[in-house]
Amino acid sequence: MWSVAELSLNSTKVIEEFRDKFKTLSIMERIDFVRVVEGLDQRSFAVSIGYTQSGYSTLKKRGIKHRNQMKTVALALEAVYGVDHNWILTGELNDRRLDSNRKND
């Protein structure tokens, strides 16, 4: 797929850069991608979005079956890391949001 060394450490910019590749990822793969790009271990990442490590691990195992939890996590990722929650849930980027982020850079 890609190595972390290829990526800048700004999740939003990386997501835009690799937008076509991300469409094939599952929700949990997109969530875990943000963790890797941010350079966090599971525990630190989980705590940053309001979970314990075991809670996050359980969520990873359950995956898409618990859509409400996924939306909560996606909204937390948006609040903490600026990642569009719709991208987490659907794999589709909101171009209007990306344009807004570019103006703030």
FIVEXRO-338876 format. One line per field, with one value per atom (N, C-alpha, C): residue number from 0; residue in one letter; atom name; y, z negated, x negated. Coordinates in steps of 0.001 Angstrom, whole numbers, plus 524288, in hexadecimal, padded with zeros to 5 digits. Atoms other than C-alpha are relative to their C-alpha. Example, Ala and Ser with C-alpha at 12.3 -4.5 7.8 and 13.67 -1.06 7.14 Angstrom:
BEGIN
nr	0, 0, 0, 1, 1, 1
rest	A, A, A, S, S, S
atom	N, CA, C, N, CA, C
py	7FB5A, 7EE6C, 804B0, 7FB5A, 7FBDC, 80442
pz	80000, 7E188, 80000, 8003C, 7E41C, 7FD26
px	7FC86, 7CFF4, 7FC7C, 80334, 7CA9A, 80302
//
This chain:
BEGIN
nr	0, 0, 0, 1, 1, 1, 2, 2, 2, 3, 3, 3, 4, 4, 4, 5, 5, 5, 6, 6, 6, 7, 7, 7, 8, 8, 8, 9, 9, 9, 10, 10, 10, 11, 11, 11, 12, 12, 12, 13, 13, 13, 14, 14, 14, 15, 15, 15, 16, 16, 16, 17, 17, 17, 18, 18, 18, 19, 19, 19, 20, 20, 20, 21, 21, 21, 22, 22, 22, 23, 23, 23, 24, 24, 24, 25, 25, 25, 26, 26, 26, 27, 27, 27, 28, 28, 28, 29, 29, 29, 30, 30, 30, 31, 31, 31, 32, 32, 32, 33, 33, 33, 34, 34, 34, 35, 35, 35, 36, 36, 36, 37, 37, 37, 38, 38, 38, 39, 39, 39, 40, 40, 40, 41, 41, 41, 42, 42, 42, 43, 43, 43, 44, 44, 44, 45, 45, 45, 46, 46, 46, 47, 47, 47, 48, 48, 48, 49, 49, 49, 50, 50, 50, 51, 51, 51, 52, 52, 52, 53, 53, 53, 54, 54, 54, 55, 55, 55, 56, 56, 56, 57, 57, 57, 58, 58, 58, 59, 59, 59, 60, 60, 60, 61, 61, 61, 62, 62, 62, 63, 63, 63, 64, 64, 64, 65, 65, 65, 66, 66, 66, 67, 67, 67, 68, 68, 68, 69, 69, 69, 70, 70, 70, 71, 71, 71, 72, 72, 72, 73, 73, 73, 74, 74, 74, 75, 75, 75, 76, 76, 76, 77, 77, 77, 78, 78, 78, 79, 79, 79, 80, 80, 80, 81, 81, 81, 82, 82, 82, 83, 83, 83, 84, 84, 84, 85, 85, 85, 86, 86, 86, 87, 87, 87, 88, 88, 88, 89, 89, 89, 90, 90, 90, 91, 91, 91, 92, 92, 92, 93, 93, 93, 94, 94, 94, 95, 95, 95, 96, 96, 96, 97, 97, 97, 98, 98, 98, 99, 99, 99, 100, 100, 100, 101, 101, 101, 102, 102, 102, 103, 103, 103, 104, 104, 104
rest	M, M, M, W, W, W, S, S, S, V, V, V, A, A, A, E, E, E, L, L, L, S, S, S, L, L, L, N, N, N, S, S, S, T, T, T, K, K, K, V, V, V, I, I, I, E, E, E, E, E, E, F, F, F, R, R, R, D, D, D, K, K, K, F, F, F, K, K, K, T, T, T, L, L, L, S, S, S, I, I, I, M, M, M, E, E, E, R, R, R, I, I, I, D, D, D, F, F, F, V, V, V, R, R, R, V, V, V, V, V, V, E, E, E, G, G, G, L, L, L, D, D, D, Q, Q, Q, R, R, R, S, S, S, F, F, F, A, A, A, V, V, V, S, S, S, I, I, I, G, G, G, Y, Y, Y, T, T, T, Q, Q, Q, S, S, S, G, G, G, Y, Y, Y, S, S, S, T, T, T, L, L, L, K, K, K, K, K, K, R, R, R, G, G, G, I, I, I, K, K, K, H, H, H, R, R, R, N, N, N, Q, Q, Q, M, M, M, K, K, K, T, T, T, V, V, V, A, A, A, L, L, L, A, A, A, L, L, L, E, E, E, A, A, A, V, V, V, Y, Y, Y, G, G, G, V, V, V, D, D, D, H, H, H, N, N, N, W, W, W, I, I, I, L, L, L, T, T, T, G, G, G, E, E, E, L, L, L, N, N, N, D, D, D, R, R, R, R, R, R, L, L, L, D, D, D, S, S, S, N, N, N, R, R, R, K, K, K, N, N, N, D, D, D
atom	N, CA, C, N, CA, C, N, CA, C, N, CA, C, N, CA, C, N, CA, C, N, CA, C, N, CA, C, N, CA, C, N, CA, C, N, CA, C, N, CA, C, N, CA, C, N, CA, C, N, CA, C, N, CA, C, N, CA, C, N, CA, C, N, CA, C, N, CA, C, N, CA, C, N, CA, C, N, CA, C, N, CA, C, N, CA, C, N, CA, C, N, CA, C, N, CA, C, N, CA, C, N, CA, C, N, CA, C, N, CA, C, N, CA, C, N, CA, C, N, CA, C, N, CA, C, N, CA, C, N, CA, C, N, CA, C, N, CA, C, N, CA, C, N, CA, C, N, CA, C, N, CA, C, N, CA, C, N, CA, C, N, CA, C, N, CA, C, N, CA, C, N, CA, C, N, CA, C, N, CA, C, N, CA, C, N, CA, C, N, CA, C, N, CA, C, N, CA, C, N, CA, C, N, CA, C, N, CA, C, N, CA, C, N, CA, C, N, CA, C, N, CA, C, N, CA, C, N, CA, C, N, CA, C, N, CA, C, N, CA, C, N, CA, C, N, CA, C, N, CA, C, N, CA, C, N, CA, C, N, CA, C, N, CA, C, N, CA, C, N, CA, C, N, CA, C, N, CA, C, N, CA, C, N, CA, C, N, CA, C, N, CA, C, N, CA, C, N, CA, C, N, CA, C, N, CA, C, N, CA, C, N, CA, C, N, CA, C, N, CA, C, N, CA, C, N, CA, C, N, CA, C, N, CA, C, N, CA, C, N, CA, C, N, CA, C, N, CA, C, N, CA, C, N, CA, C, N, CA, C, N, CA, C, N, CA, C
py	7FB65, 80000, 804DE, 7FBA3, 80B01, 7FF7C, 80009, 80D1B, 8053F, 7FB24, 8173D, 803F0, 7FC78, 81CDD, 8033F, 7FD2C, 82104, 8048A, 7FC76, 8291A, 80496, 7FBAD, 8368D, 7FEE4, 8012E, 836DE, 8037D, 7FD13, 83EBB, 7FCAA, 803BC, 8356B, 80216, 7FDDF, 83E5F, 80067, 7FF7B, 8412B, 7FAA6, 80547, 832D5, 7FD7F, 8023D, 82EBB, 80234, 7FD98, 8386F, 7FDD0, 801D5, 833DC, 7FA6F, 80581, 8257A, 7FEAB, 8008D, 82765, 7FB2D, 80482, 81CBE, 7FAD6, 804CE, 81268, 7FF05, 8008F, 81503, 7FE16, 801A8, 811E8, 7FA31, 805AC, 80369, 7FE46, 8016A, 803D0, 7FF92, 8005B, 7FFB6, 804AA, 7FBCF, 80956, 7FF5C, 800C5, 80346, 800D4, 7FEFC, 803C3, 805DC, 7FA54, 8124D, 80249, 7FE25, 8147D, 7FEAD, 80199, 80CD1, 802EF, 7FCE5, 8143D, 80531, 7FB04, 820F8, 7FF33, 80127, 81AC9, 7FF93, 800D8, 816A3, 8051C, 7FB09, 823B1, 803BF, 7FC99, 82AC1, 7FDFC, 8021E, 821E0, 7FE32, 80185, 81CC1, 7FA1C, 8057A, 80F6E, 7FF9D, 800B2, 80987, 80290, 7FDD5, 80DBE, 805EF, 7FA49, 81C08, 801EA, 7FE8C, 81CB5, 7FF4E, 8011A, 81676, 80436, 7FC0B, 81FEE, 8054A, 7FAEB, 82B8E, 800AA, 7FFA7, 8282D, 7FE0A, 80129, 82490, 7FA46, 805A5, 815C6, 7FE06, 802D8, 80C83, 7FCB4, 80356, 803D6, 7FB34, 804AF, 7F804, 80151, 7FE57, 7FF91, 800C8, 7FF2D, 80386, 7FACC, 8052F, 7F598, 7FD11, 8027A, 7F07F, 80262, 7FD57, 7FAA6, 7FE2A, 801DC, 7F659, 7FA91, 80558, 7E83E, 7FFE7, 7FFE7, 7EB9A, 8029A, 7FD56, 7F4CD, 80246, 7FD7D, 7F8F0, 7FE64, 801D0, 7F164, 80407, 7FC15, 7FCB0, 80574, 7FB26, 80832, 804DF, 7FB70, 8118B, 8013E, 7FF28, 80F94, 80217, 7FE22, 81197, 805D6, 7FA76, 81EA5, 80342, 7FD43, 822B1, 8008A, 7FFE0, 81F2A, 803BD, 7FC90, 8261E, 805BD, 7FA98, 83289, 8019A, 7FEE9, 83196, 800F8, 7FF3D, 8303C, 80558, 7FADC, 83C52, 80445, 7FC10, 843FF, 80032, 80038, 83F74, 800BC, 8000E, 83DA2, 802E5, 7FD0B, 84593, 7FCAE, 80394, 8399A, 7FFFD, 7FFD5, 83A88, 7FAE9, 804BA, 83116, 7FCF4, 802CA, 82E04, 7FCA4, 80324, 82953, 7FAF6, 804AA, 82012, 7FC23, 80372, 81AA4, 7FDF5, 80186, 81A38, 7FF54, 80012, 81BDE, 80456, 7FBA6, 82799, 8050B, 7FAFE, 834B3, 80456, 7FB5E, 8413E, 80438, 7FC41, 84A2B, 80575, 7FAD8, 85643, 80081, 7FFF1, 852A9, 80052, 7FFD3, 85060, 8057E, 7FAAE, 85DC9, 80393, 7FCE5, 863C6, 7FEF9, 80154, 85C75, 8026D, 7FDBE, 8614F, 805C3, 7FA60, 86F78, 800EF, 7FF5A, 86D4E, 7FE8D, 801A0, 867E3, 8049D
pz	80000, 80000, 80000, 8006D, 7FB28, 7FACD, 804FD, 7F06D, 7FD5E, 802E8, 7E5C3, 8019E, 7FE5C, 7EA86, 804C0, 7FB5D, 7F722, 7FE9D, 8015C, 7EFB5, 7FCB8, 80393, 7E9CA, 7FB25, 804D9, 7DBD3, 7FF2A, 80067, 7DEAE, 80277, 7FE2B, 7DFB7, 80476, 7FC05, 7E7BD, 8053F, 7FB15, 7F1EF, 8024E, 7FE22, 7F2CF, 8025B, 7FE14, 7F488, 80561, 7FAEB, 7FFAC, 8041D, 7FC5C, 80606, 801EC, 7FEB7, 805C0, 80080, 80027, 80769, 802D8, 7FD13, 811B7, 7FD55, 802B8, 809EA, 7FB43, 804D4, 7FDD8, 800D0, 7FF06, 8044C, 7FF0A, 800AB, 80322, 7FA62, 80573, 7F49E, 7FCF5, 8038B, 7EA15, 7FC3F, 803E6, 7DFA3, 7FC16, 803E7, 7D5CF, 8025A, 7FD7E, 7DF8E, 80086, 7FFAF, 7E190, 7FA9B, 80555, 7D2D8, 7FE6A, 80172, 7D0CE, 80334, 7FCD7, 7DBF3, 7FD57, 802B4, 7D48B, 7FB66, 80478, 7C88F, 801B7, 7FE1C, 7D05E, 801E7, 7FDFC, 7D74F, 7FB8E, 80479, 7CA5B, 7FC8E, 802D1, 7C540, 7FA7E, 80544, 7B9A5, 7FF7D, 8011E, 7B35E, 7FED8, 800C7, 7B12D, 7FAFF, 80503, 7A2F8, 8004B, 7FFA7, 7A576, 80398, 7FC49, 7B11E, 7FD8F, 8027B, 7A9B8, 7FC04, 8040C, 79E5B, 80283, 7FD76, 7A7B1, 80216, 7FDFB, 7ACE9, 7FC0E, 80430, 79FD6, 7FEE7, 800F1, 79F5D, 7FCCA, 80242, 7976F, 8045A, 7FBFF, 79EE3, 800F0, 7FF4E, 79C4E, 802C4, 7FD50, 7A0A5, 805C5, 7FA7F, 7AD3C, 802B0, 7FDCE, 7AF6E, 80116, 7FF48, 7AD9C, 804AF, 7FB9C, 7B726, 80527, 7FB3B, 7C134, 8017C, 7FEF3, 7BFDC, 801EB, 7FE8C, 7C10D, 80540, 7FAFD, 7CC5D, 80159, 7FDB1, 7D4D1, 7FD6F, 80282, 7CCCF, 7FC3B, 803C5, 7C338, 80258, 7FCF9, 7CC46, 7FC8F, 80366, 7C153, 7FD59, 80263, 7BA8B, 80407, 7FBE0, 7C76A, 800F3, 7FF27, 7C932, 7FB83, 80483, 7BB6F, 80089, 7FF42, 7BE3F, 80471, 7FB88, 7CB73, 7FE73, 801CF, 7C4F7, 7FC55, 80376, 7BA94, 80334, 7FC9D, 7C540, 802A7, 7FD9A, 7CBCC, 7FC15, 80403, 7BF0F, 7FE6E, 801F6, 7BB00, 80453, 7FBDB, 7C7ED, 804F6, 7FB77, 7D1A6, 804BE, 7FBB5, 7D9DE, 800E0, 7FEB0, 7E0DC, 7FE50, 80201, 7D9CB, 8045A, 7FBA2, 7E68E, 802EF, 7FD80, 7EC52, 7FCE6, 8033F, 7E0D3, 80115, 7FF76, 7E2A0, 80587, 7FAA2, 7F17B, 803AA, 7FC7F, 7F74E, 80409, 7FC4C, 7FF11, 7FD68, 80203, 7FD4D, 80157, 7FF38, 7FBD5, 8022B, 7FD86, 8058B, 7FDC2, 8024D, 7FF75, 7FAE7, 804EA, 7F24D, 80114, 7FEA5, 7F8B3, 801B5, 7FE63, 7FF0F, 7FB42, 804CB, 7F1B7, 7FD01, 802BA, 7EBA6, 802BA, 7FD0D, 7F680, 7FEB8, 8012C, 7F36E, 7FA9F, 8054D, 7E528, 7FF75, 80042, 7E851, 8007F
px	7FCB4, 80000, 7FC84, 80395, 7F70A, 7FD3F, 802BB, 7ED35, 800D0, 7FF52, 7EE71, 7FBDA, 80430, 7E17E, 8018E, 7FE3B, 7E869, 8039F, 7FBC4, 7F256, 7FE2C, 800DA, 7F1F4, 80343, 7FD42, 7F6C8, 804C3, 7FB28, 8030B, 80440, 7FC12, 80E8A, 80349, 7FC89, 81732, 7FD3D, 802E1, 80CBB, 7FEC0, 80134, 808EC, 804DB, 7FB1E, 8170A, 8013E, 7FEFC, 818AC, 7FC41, 803FB, 80C07, 8010B, 7FF24, 80FF2, 805C7, 7FA4C, 81E9A, 80209, 7FDFB, 820A2, 7FEB5, 8017C, 81958, 8037D, 7FD03, 82194, 8058E, 7FA9A, 82E90, 800BC, 7FF99, 82B8C, 7FF23, 800F8, 8283D, 8051B, 7FB81, 831CF, 7FFDF, 7FFC9, 8361B, 7FB90, 80419, 82CDB, 7FA99, 8050F, 821A5, 7FF0A, 800A6, 82420, 7FEEA, 800F8, 824BB, 7FA67, 8054B, 81835, 7FBEB, 80387, 811E3, 7FECC, 800C8, 813F9, 7FC53, 80367, 80DA2, 7FA4E, 80554, 801AF, 7FD95, 8020E, 8002D, 7FEC8, 800F1, 80135, 7FB88, 8047F, 7F65B, 80137, 7FE56, 7FE0C, 80090, 7FED0, 7FE95, 805D6, 7FA59, 80C14, 801EB, 7FE4B, 80CC2, 8007F, 7FFE9, 80943, 80453, 7FBF1, 81247, 80566, 7FAF2, 81D8C, 80158, 7FF1B, 81C15, 8013A, 7FF2C, 81B7F, 8058B, 7FAA0, 8290D, 80409, 7FC4F, 82F15, 800F9, 7FF7B, 82D06, 7FB7A, 80465, 824D8, 7FDAB, 8024F, 81B86, 80364, 7FCC1, 8242D, 8051F, 7FB3B, 8303F, 7FF0F, 80161, 82988, 7FEF7, 8011A, 824BC, 80512, 7FAE8, 83297, 802D2, 7FD91, 837A2, 7FDA4, 80295, 82D86, 801E9, 7FE38, 831F8, 805A4, 7FA75, 84070, 800E0, 7FFC6, 83E76, 80547, 7FB6E, 849D1, 80522, 7FB31, 853CA, 80236, 7FE4D, 85465, 7FF62, 80054, 856CB, 80063, 7FF8A, 85AEA, 7FAD5, 8051F, 84DE7, 7FC2A, 8037D, 846DB, 800E4, 7FEEA, 84DC0, 7FDCE, 8022E, 849E1, 7FA17, 805A5, 83BB9, 7FE99, 8010A, 83C33, 8007B, 7FF5A, 84146, 7FB99, 8046D, 836A7, 7FB06, 80491, 82C51, 80032, 7FF73, 831AF, 7FEA4, 80102, 8313A, 7FA3B, 8055A, 823A7, 7FBF5, 803F9, 81C77, 80191, 7FE4A, 82483, 80148, 7FECA, 827D1, 805EA, 7FA6C, 834F1, 802A2, 7FD6D, 83E0F, 802B9, 7FD89, 8451E, 7FC13, 80410, 83849, 7FF16, 800B5, 8368C, 8046D, 7FB75, 8444B, 800E5, 7FEA4, 84536, 7FB5B, 8047A, 837AB, 80030, 7FF69, 83CAD, 7FE42, 801D5, 83604, 803D0, 7FCD0, 83DA7, 7FC64, 80387, 836BD, 8008F, 7FF31, 83CC5, 7FCF0, 802F2, 836BE, 7FA26, 80587, 82980, 7FE71, 80125, 82A25, 7FF8B, 80022, 82CEF, 7FAF1, 804D3, 8215F, 7FB46, 80459, 81850, 7FF6A, 8002E, 81BF1, 7FDA4, 801F8, 81845, 7FA44, 80581, 80AAB, 7FC53
//
